[in-house]
Amino acid sequence: MSLPAEPDHALAAALFAQLAEQSHDGVGITRDSYGAGENAAHALVGAAAESRGLEVRRDAAGNLYMTLAGRDRTAPVVMTGSHLDSVPRGGNFDGAAGVVAGLAILAGWRHAGVMPERDVTVMAVRAEESAWFPVSYAGSKAAFGLLDASALQLCRTDTGRTLADHLRAAGGDPGKVAAGIPALHAADIDCFVELHIEQGPVLDASADVLGVVTGICGSQRYRHATIRGQYAHSGATPRSHRRDAVVAAAMLVTALQRAWVALEGAGHELTVTVGQCMTDAAQADFSKVSGRVDFSLDMRSRSRATLDAMDAAVQAARTEIMQACGVDIDLGAATSSAPAVMNAGLQAMLANAAALAGVAARAMPSGAGHDAALFAAQGVPAAMLFVRNANGSHNPDESMRLDDFSQATRVLASVLGARAGATLSTISLNLCQSA
């Protein structure tokens, strides 16, 4: 495969090592959204871009843009990138791989004196992980002027301080974000292609190195749900007089599993997860009937109709169990994100580039949400390239092989080069025609 210049693989390896060193929390990796971890990662990557002669700017939400200027500065820009924040005690490659890959490509091109026909920009997106603030795609929404002003008053789960406070401390401008002043306009973007580790086991269990993503799941979530019954003595309270929150929780989880199986049997594709389920440690006891259970519910699918069907099953089970157990089930506020279909032409380009490079790849959906979905929702042609990764994600044991990453970066570079006019070989011309 012919490229305008080889990506800077040494830079990529060095950045991964520095990111791991500066964000290790003693167990895994923590790069907290709009906190010390994410701020340090943005500073590291921004400095690396500046030292290699790339244009660097930040928007009001703190998103970082690193650009190799093209000949026509007015043409729609080719974009790549991902996020740099992580979940608490996560892994080093989730999100960061996409930012590092884009920077390695532009650094290699810059070193070789390549000037594309149009600008190519790597975006390091803020606050993609909703583990910190209960909102999806905060950074990319803000970039398009779509973050609801009320989201700025949401509190971070660990500090209790608002998103506005954290954004201001990170050097952003909450006022501009609240006003919906966009830094990005869909009409000014040729495409957005996001490289990311696969966060499940499919690629690592196969002979495939890469995954060309067909679509990104949307979600329906109840982050702070509560079942309230009545505390009672475990020995002195007969079953007929109990309002047991734990029994109600068990019945609810079982009902949701049955609904999930039924929907799958009817041809629906989805996942249903109760990620948290706990009694009150200060109030519960081995000799008490529990009067309270707190839990979370996460449903994901590429089909909004499927999410609606599963949500209807949740509501039906809630009503039935409240009546049967004498409890109150408060699901709390719902949050959601929309499913997204990836651009067919870009999928073809990625698949062709992988085939020409002799890298095994497969088409596959993404069960996890990504900023590429937000770009697609704005009408920007968007695509994703997965790199196989052992041990899953959102845990300290993420294990992407650097050789796989290098192959993926070359494939990404070929597609970015074709879109930006930086690759003038016959291979790249064929890639352009396939789009």
C-alpha positions as CSV (number, residue, x, y, z in Angstrom):
1,M,0.0,0.0,0.0
2,S,1.4,3.3,-1.0
3,L,1.2,6.3,1.4
4,P,2.4,9.9,1.1
5,A,4.6,9.1,4.1
6,E,4.8,6.5,6.8
7,P,3.0,7.4,10.1
8,D,5.4,8.2,13.0
9,H,5.1,4.9,14.9
10,A,7.8,5.9,17.3
11,L,5.8,8.9,18.4
12,A,2.8,6.8,18.9
13,A,4.6,4.3,21.1
14,A,6.1,7.2,23.1
15,L,2.7,8.9,23.6
16,F,1.1,5.6,24.8
17,A,3.9,5.2,27.3
18,Q,3.7,8.7,28.6
19,L,-0.1,8.6,28.8
20,A,0.1,5.4,30.9
21,E,2.8,6.8,33.2
22,Q,1.0,10.1,33.9
23,S,-2.5,8.6,34.4
24,H,-1.8,5.3,36.3
25,D,-3.9,5.3,39.4
26,G,-2.3,2.4,41.2
27,V,-4.6,-0.2,39.6
28,G,-5.5,1.0,36.1
29,I,-5.8,4.2,34.1
30,T,-7.9,7.2,35.2
31,R,-8.2,10.2,33.0
32,D,-11.2,12.0,34.5
33,S,-13.3,14.1,32.3
34,Y,-12.6,17.8,32.8
35,G,-10.2,16.8,35.6
36,A,-6.5,16.4,36.1
37,G,-6.2,13.2,34.1
38,E,-7.9,14.4,31.0
39,N,-6.3,17.9,31.2
40,A,-2.8,16.3,31.4
41,A,-3.5,14.1,28.4
42,H,-4.7,17.0,26.3
43,A,-1.6,19.0,27.3
44,L,0.7,16.1,26.4
45,V,-0.9,15.6,23.0
46,G,-1.2,19.3,22.2
47,A,2.5,19.9,23.0
48,A,3.5,17.0,20.7
49,A,1.5,18.4,17.9
50,E,2.9,21.9,18.3
51,S,6.4,20.6,18.4
52,R,5.9,19.0,15.1
53,G,4.6,22.1,13.4
54,L,0.9,21.4,13.3
55,E,-1.7,24.1,13.9
56,V,-3.3,23.7,17.4
57,R,-6.4,25.3,18.7
58,R,-9.1,24.6,21.4
59,D,-12.7,25.5,21.4
60,A,-14.9,26.8,24.3
61,A,-15.6,23.2,25.5
62,G,-11.9,22.4,25.6
63,N,-11.9,20.1,22.6
64,L,-8.4,20.0,21.0
65,Y,-7.9,20.4,17.2
66,M,-4.5,19.6,15.6
67,T,-4.3,20.4,11.9
68,L,-2.0,19.9,8.9
69,A,-2.9,22.7,6.6
70,G,-3.9,21.9,3.0
71,R,-3.6,23.9,-0.2
72,D,-7.2,24.9,-0.2
73,R,-8.0,26.2,3.3
74,T,-11.6,26.8,2.3
75,A,-12.4,23.2,1.3
76,P,-14.3,20.9,3.8
77,V,-11.8,19.4,6.2
78,V,-11.0,15.7,6.6
79,M,-11.2,14.8,10.3
80,T,-10.2,11.9,12.5
81,G,-9.7,11.5,16.2
82,S,-11.4,10.2,19.4
83,H,-11.4,11.0,23.1
84,L,-8.7,11.0,25.8
85,D,-10.7,10.6,28.9
86,S,-11.2,7.2,30.5
87,V,-13.5,5.5,33.0
88,P,-12.2,5.2,36.5
89,R,-9.6,2.4,36.7
90,G,-9.9,1.8,32.9
91,G,-7.3,1.0,30.2
92,N,-4.8,3.0,28.3
93,F,-6.0,2.6,24.8
94,D,-9.8,3.3,24.9
95,G,-10.2,6.5,23.0
96,A,-6.5,7.5,23.1
97,A,-5.7,5.1,20.3
98,G,-7.7,7.2,17.8
99,V,-6.1,10.5,18.9
100,V,-2.6,9.0,18.8
101,A,-3.1,7.3,15.4
102,G,-4.3,10.6,13.8
103,L,-1.3,12.5,15.3
104,A,1.2,9.9,14.2
105,I,-0.2,10.2,10.7
106,L,0.0,13.9,10.5
107,A,3.4,14.0,12.2
108,G,4.7,11.5,9.5
109,W,3.2,13.6,6.7
110,R,4.6,16.8,8.1
111,H,8.1,15.4,8.5
112,A,8.0,14.2,4.9
113,G,6.8,17.6,3.6
114,V,3.4,16.3,2.5
115,M,0.8,19.0,1.9
116,P,-2.7,17.7,1.3
117,E,-5.2,19.4,-1.0
118,R,-7.4,20.2,2.0
119,D,-6.9,20.5,5.8
120,V,-6.6,17.3,7.8
121,T,-7.5,17.7,11.5
122,V,-7.2,15.4,14.4
123,M,-9.7,16.1,17.1
124,A,-9.2,15.1,20.8
125,V,-12.8,15.2,22.1
126,R,-13.6,16.1,25.7
127,A,-15.7,14.1,28.1
128,E,-16.8,11.2,25.9
129,E,-17.1,8.8,28.9
130,S,-20.4,9.4,30.7
131,A,-19.1,7.7,33.8
132,W,-18.2,11.2,35.1
133,F,-21.1,13.3,34.1
134,P,-24.6,11.9,33.3
135,V,-24.6,13.0,29.7
136,S,-23.5,11.3,26.4
137,Y,-21.0,12.9,24.1
138,A,-20.6,16.1,26.0
139,G,-17.5,17.4,24.2
140,S,-18.7,16.6,20.6
141,K,-22.2,17.9,21.4
142,A,-20.7,21.2,22.6
143,A,-18.5,21.4,19.5
144,F,-21.6,21.5,17.3
145,G,-23.4,23.8,19.7
146,L,-25.8,21.1,20.8
147,L,-25.1,20.6,24.5
148,D,-28.2,21.7,26.4
149,A,-27.4,24.6,28.8
150,S,-28.9,22.6,31.6
151,A,-26.2,19.9,31.2
152,L,-23.7,22.4,32.5
153,Q,-25.3,22.2,35.9
154,L,-25.0,18.4,36.1
155,C,-22.6,17.4,38.9
156,R,-19.6,15.1,38.4
157,T,-20.1,11.8,40.2
158,D,-17.0,12.0,42.4
159,T,-16.6,15.7,43.1
160,G,-20.1,16.9,43.3
161,R,-19.0,20.0,41.3
162,T,-20.9,21.0,38.2
163,L,-19.8,20.5,34.6
164,A,-19.6,24.3,34.3
165,D,-17.2,24.5,37.2
166,H,-14.9,21.8,35.8
167,L,-15.0,23.2,32.3
168,R,-14.0,26.7,33.6
169,A,-11.2,25.2,35.6
170,A,-9.9,23.4,32.5
171,G,-9.7,26.7,30.6
172,G,-13.0,26.5,28.8
173,D,-15.9,29.0,28.5
174,P,-19.2,27.7,29.9
175,G,-21.0,30.8,28.8
176,K,-20.2,30.2,25.1
177,V,-21.1,26.5,25.5
178,A,-24.4,27.4,27.2
179,A,-25.2,29.9,24.3
180,G,-24.8,27.1,21.8
181,I,-22.1,28.8,19.8
182,P,-20.7,26.0,17.5
183,A,-17.0,25.4,16.8
184,L,-17.9,22.9,14.1
185,H,-20.4,23.0,11.2
186,A,-21.3,19.9,9.3
187,A,-21.0,21.6,5.9
188,D,-17.4,22.4,6.6
189,I,-16.4,18.7,7.3
190,D,-15.7,16.3,4.5
191,C,-15.7,13.2,6.8
192,F,-14.9,12.0,10.2
193,V,-13.1,8.6,10.6
194,E,-12.5,7.4,14.1
195,L,-10.0,4.6,14.9
196,H,-10.8,2.8,18.2
197,I,-10.0,-0.4,20.0
198,E,-12.7,-3.0,19.9
199,Q,-14.1,-3.2,23.4
200,G,-15.4,-6.7,23.1
201,P,-13.9,-10.2,22.3
202,V,-15.0,-10.7,18.7
203,L,-11.8,-9.7,16.8
204,D,-9.4,-11.1,19.4
205,A,-11.2,-14.5,19.2
206,S,-10.8,-14.6,15.4
207,A,-8.1,-14.2,12.8
208,D,-9.2,-10.7,12.0
209,V,-7.1,-7.7,13.0
210,L,-9.5,-4.9,12.1
211,G,-13.2,-4.3,12.2
212,V,-15.0,-1.9,9.8
213,V,-18.0,-0.6,11.8
214,T,-21.4,-0.8,10.1
215,G,-23.3,1.1,12.8
216,I,-23.1,2.4,16.4
217,C,-25.7,1.4,19.0
218,G,-27.9,4.0,20.7
219,S,-28.9,3.7,24.3
220,Q,-31.7,4.0,26.8
221,R,-30.5,4.3,30.4
222,Y,-31.8,4.7,33.9
223,R,-28.7,5.6,35.8
224,H,-30.2,6.1,39.3
225,A,-33.1,3.8,39.8
226,T,-34.4,2.8,43.3
227,I,-36.7,0.2,44.7
228,R,-38.2,1.2,48.1
229,G,-39.9,-1.4,50.3
230,Q,-39.9,-1.7,54.0
231,Y,-37.1,-2.7,56.5
232,A,-38.3,-5.5,58.8
233,H,-36.9,-8.1,61.2
234,S,-35.8,-11.2,59.2
235,G,-37.0,-13.7,61.8
236,A,-40.2,-12.0,63.0
237,T,-41.7,-11.0,59.6
238,P,-43.7,-13.6,57.6
239,R,-43.5,-13.6,53.9
240,S,-47.0,-12.3,53.6
241,H,-46.1,-9.2,55.5
242,R,-42.9,-8.4,53.7
243,R,-42.2,-5.6,51.3
244,D,-38.8,-6.9,50.3
245,A,-36.8,-4.7,47.9
246,V,-34.2,-7.4,47.2
247,V,-36.9,-9.9,46.1
248,A,-38.4,-7.1,43.9
249,A,-35.0,-6.4,42.4
250,A,-34.5,-10.1,41.7
251,M,-37.9,-10.4,40.0
252,L,-37.2,-7.3,37.9
253,V,-33.8,-8.5,36.7
254,T,-35.4,-11.9,35.8
255,A,-38.3,-10.3,34.0
256,L,-35.9,-8.1,32.0
257,Q,-33.7,-11.1,31.0
258,R,-36.8,-12.9,29.8
259,A,-37.9,-9.9,27.8
260,W,-34.4,-9.6,26.3
261,V,-34.5,-13.3,25.2
262,A,-37.9,-12.9,23.7
263,L,-36.9,-9.8,21.7
264,E,-33.8,-11.6,20.4
265,G,-35.9,-14.5,19.4
266,A,-38.1,-12.1,17.4
267,G,-35.0,-10.9,15.5
268,H,-34.1,-7.8,17.6
269,E,-30.4,-7.0,18.3
270,L,-29.8,-5.5,21.7
271,T,-28.0,-5.7,25.1
272,V,-29.5,-5.2,28.5
273,T,-27.3,-4.7,31.6
274,V,-27.9,-4.1,35.3
275,G,-24.5,-2.6,36.0
276,Q,-25.1,-1.6,39.6
277,C,-27.4,-3.3,42.2
278,M,-26.9,-2.7,45.9
279,T,-28.6,-2.4,49.2
280,D,-27.8,0.5,51.5
281,A,-24.7,-0.4,53.4
282,A,-25.5,1.8,56.3
283,Q,-29.1,0.5,56.8
284,A,-29.1,-3.1,55.5
285,D,-28.1,-6.0,57.7
286,F,-28.0,-9.8,57.4
287,S,-30.9,-10.0,59.9
288,K,-33.1,-7.5,58.2
289,V,-35.5,-7.6,55.3
290,S,-34.1,-4.9,53.0
291,G,-36.2,-1.8,52.4
292,R,-34.1,-0.3,49.6
293,V,-32.2,-1.4,46.5
294,D,-30.4,1.0,44.2
295,F,-29.6,-0.1,40.6
296,S,-28.8,1.1,37.1
297,L,-30.2,-0.1,33.8
298,D,-28.4,0.2,30.4
299,M,-30.1,-0.9,27.2
300,R,-28.4,-0.6,23.8
301,S,-29.3,-1.3,20.2
302,R,-28.8,0.0,16.7
303,S,-32.6,0.3,16.4
304,R,-34.6,2.9,18.2
305,A,-37.7,0.7,17.7
306,T,-35.9,-2.1,19.6
307,L,-35.0,0.2,22.4
308,D,-38.6,1.4,22.6
309,A,-39.8,-2.2,22.7
310,M,-37.4,-3.1,25.6
311,D,-38.3,0.1,27.4
312,A,-42.0,-0.9,27.2
313,A,-41.1,-4.3,28.7
314,V,-39.3,-2.4,31.6
315,Q,-42.4,-0.3,32.3
316,A,-44.7,-3.4,32.2
317,A,-42.4,-5.3,34.6
318,R,-42.2,-2.4,36.9
319,T,-46.0,-2.1,37.3
320,E,-46.4,-5.8,37.8
321,I,-43.7,-6.1,40.4
322,M,-44.8,-3.1,42.4
323,Q,-48.2,-4.7,42.7
324,A,-46.9,-8.1,43.5
325,C,-44.3,-7.0,46.1
326,G,-45.9,-3.9,47.6
327,V,-42.8,-1.8,46.7
328,D,-42.3,1.4,44.8
329,I,-39.9,1.3,41.8
330,D,-38.6,4.7,40.8
331,L,-36.5,4.5,37.6
332,G,-35.4,8.1,37.8
333,A,-34.6,10.2,34.9
334,A,-33.9,8.5,31.5
335,T,-30.9,9.4,29.4
336,S,-30.4,8.2,25.8
337,S,-28.3,8.5,22.7
338,A,-29.4,7.9,19.1
339,P,-28.1,5.0,17.0
340,A,-26.0,5.8,14.0
341,V,-25.4,4.2,10.6
342,M,-21.8,4.5,9.3
343,N,-21.3,5.9,5.8
344,A,-21.3,3.1,3.1
345,G,-18.6,4.8,1.0
346,L,-16.2,5.2,3.9
347,Q,-16.8,1.6,4.9
348,A,-15.9,0.5,1.4
349,M,-12.7,2.7,1.5
350,L,-11.6,1.2,4.8
351,A,-12.3,-2.4,3.7
352,N,-10.5,-1.8,0.4
353,A,-7.5,-0.3,2.2
354,A,-7.3,-3.2,4.6
355,A,-7.5,-5.7,1.7
356,L,-4.8,-3.9,-0.3
357,A,-2.6,-3.9,2.8
358,G,-3.2,-7.6,3.4
359,V,-4.8,-7.0,6.8
360,A,-7.6,-9.2,7.8
361,A,-10.8,-7.2,8.5
362,R,-14.5,-7.8,9.0
363,A,-17.6,-5.8,9.0
364,M,-19.2,-5.5,12.4
365,P,-21.4,-3.3,14.6
366,S,-20.3,-1.3,17.6
367,G,-22.2,-2.1,20.8
368,A,-20.5,0.8,22.5
369,G,-21.3,4.5,21.8
370,H,-18.7,6.7,20.2
371,D,-18.3,10.3,19.1
372,A,-18.6,9.2,15.4
373,A,-22.3,8.6,16.1
374,L,-22.7,12.3,17.0
375,F,-20.9,13.4,13.8
376,A,-23.1,11.0,11.7
377,A,-26.2,12.5,13.4
378,Q,-25.2,15.9,12.1
379,G,-25.0,14.6,8.5
380,V,-21.2,14.3,8.4
381,P,-20.1,11.2,6.5
382,A,-18.6,9.1,9.4
383,A,-16.9,5.8,9.8
384,M,-15.1,3.8,12.4
385,L,-12.1,1.3,12.3
386,F,-11.8,-1.1,15.2
387,V,-8.4,-2.6,16.2
388,R,-8.4,-6.0,18.0
389,N,-7.7,-5.8,21.7
390,A,-7.5,-8.5,24.3
391,N,-9.3,-8.5,27.6
392,G,-12.1,-6.2,26.6
393,S,-12.2,-2.6,27.7
394,H,-13.2,-0.3,30.6
395,N,-10.8,-2.3,32.7
396,P,-7.0,-2.1,33.5
397,D,-6.2,-5.1,31.3
398,E,-6.8,-3.6,27.8
399,S,-4.1,-5.1,25.6
400,M,-3.9,-3.8,22.1
401,R,-0.8,-5.0,20.2
402,L,1.3,-2.2,18.8
403,D,1.8,-4.2,15.6
404,D,-1.9,-4.3,15.1
405,F,-2.2,-0.6,15.9
406,S,0.5,0.2,13.3
407,Q,-1.4,-1.7,10.6
408,A,-4.6,0.0,11.5
409,T,-2.9,3.4,11.4
410,R,-1.6,2.7,7.9
411,V,-5.1,1.8,6.8
412,L,-6.5,4.9,8.3
413,A,-3.7,7.0,6.7
414,S,-4.5,5.6,3.3
415,V,-8.2,6.6,3.6
416,L,-7.5,10.0,5.1
417,G,-4.9,10.6,2.3
418,A,-7.4,9.6,-0.3
419,R,-10.1,11.9,1.0
420,A,-7.6,14.8,1.4
421,G,-5.8,14.4,-1.8
422,A,-2.5,13.6,0.0
423,T,-2.1,10.2,-1.6
424,L,-1.5,10.3,-5.4
425,S,-0.8,6.6,-6.1
426,T,-3.1,4.4,-8.2
427,I,-4.2,2.6,-5.0
428,S,-5.4,5.8,-3.5
429,L,-7.2,6.9,-6.7
430,N,-9.0,3.6,-6.6
431,L,-10.0,4.2,-3.0
432,C,-11.4,7.6,-3.9
433,Q,-13.5,6.1,-6.7
434,S,-14.9,3.5,-4.3
435,A,-16.4,6.3,-2.2
